[in-house]
Amino acid sequence: MEAKAGDHIVVEATVVDQSRREGEVLEVIGSGDRTCYRVRWRDGHESVFHPGPGAHVTSPG
């Protein structure tokens, strides 16, 4: 997964009673296999996110 600042990340739920998470990429940290992202999630929380198999990028809008 490759994203840039301003892109949106969607993380699909892996457990039945969980909901999907959506957020905006604020910063790309590192490169190659060590890339992670600072993300502002819809609830306003910010975290450093290491993408896994349930994550994908969507364009803003």
N, C-alpha and C positions, 0 to 999 in steps of 0.2 A: 504494500500500500504506500503510495506517495501522495502527499498533500502539501499545500502551501498555505501561508497565512491568508485567512479569509475564507478558505474552503470549510465545508461542514463535514463532520464525521458522524456517522451513524453506527451504533453498536447494537446489533440484534441480540435479543434476549436468548440465553442458553437454557434457562429454566422456565417452566410453564407459567409460574406466577410472577415473573419479572417482566418489566416493560422495557422497550428499547430506550437507549440513551442517545441523545443528540446534542451536539455542541459545535462551536466555532473554533477553528484553529487560530490561535493567537501568535504562536511562534513555533518554528521548526528547530529542534535541538539535535545536534549530531548529524550523522550522514551514514549512508549505506545500511548495513545490518544493525547499526546502533541508533537509528533514527527514532526519536520520540517527539511528542508534540505537547505544547502547553495549550490546554483546551478550556474554554469557558462553556460549561454545560448549561442547558436550558434553565436549570434552577438557580443559576448565578454562581455556582461553585466553580472554582478553577482548580485544575490538577495537571500533573504531567502524566501523559497517557502513552503507554507502549501498546501499539495495535496488536490484536490477536486475530484469529480466524473469523470472528463474527463482525469485524469492523470493515466499513467501506466509506469512501469519500463521495460526497455529492457537491455540486456547485451551489454557491449561495443563490438564494432567490427562489 
